Amino acid sequence: MFFGKKSVLPIPDGFTADSIKTEASICTGEKTIGFYDPQKKKLMYAELVRSDKDISDFYKKYGLEYKK
């Protein structure tokens, strides 16, 4: 493994790039990003979002390009 180079994760089984969604809490306004599962009606592999960079980093983690 090379230092400073992050490996790209595969998109989880059952999901596509189009499955990525962001949600915001009604109470706190806290935002999360993850892969939306319509059967469970929730985000899977969710991560906290503090800025647009966090969203971009989530896409990069899975080898995708973030388009605003």
N, C-alpha and C positions, 0 to 999 in steps of 0.2 A: 504494500500500500504506500502511496506517495503522501508525504506530509502536505497539508494544506488543500488537498484535493478531496472533495466529498464524493462518495459514490451515490449513484442515482438509484432510488428504490423503485421496484416495480409497482405499478398501480395495483391495489388490492383486487383479488378475484371478485368478479361480480360488479365491478365499477368501471367507469370510463372517465375521461377528462371532463365530460359534460356532467358528471355526478358531483363535481366540486361545487360547494355552496358555502356562503357565509350566513351566519345567524347572529342576531343581537338579542340579548336578554331584555325583556320588557321592563323588568324591575331595575336592573343595574346599568343597562346599556352595554355590558360586556359583550365583545364580539368574539366569535369562534369561527374557524374554517375547518372543513373536513369533507368527506364523501357522504352525500345524502343517500340514505337507504329509504326508499318510499314505502316498503312493507313495514319497517319498524318506525317510520316517521321520525327519524333522528339522524344526526351526524355521527358517522363512524370515523375513527382515527382523527378525532377533533383536536385542534390546537388553539390556544389563545391568540387573538390578534390585537396587537397594540398599535400597529401602524401599517401603511401600505407595503412597507418592506417585508413585514411578516407574511402578508398574502403572497407577494412575489417569491419569497423564500419557500413557501409551501409548494408552489407550482414547480420551482426549480428542483426541489427535493425529489419530485417524481419525474423529472426530465421534461417538464412542460414549460411553455412560455406564457407568462401572465399578460393578458391584454385587458387594459382598463375599460 
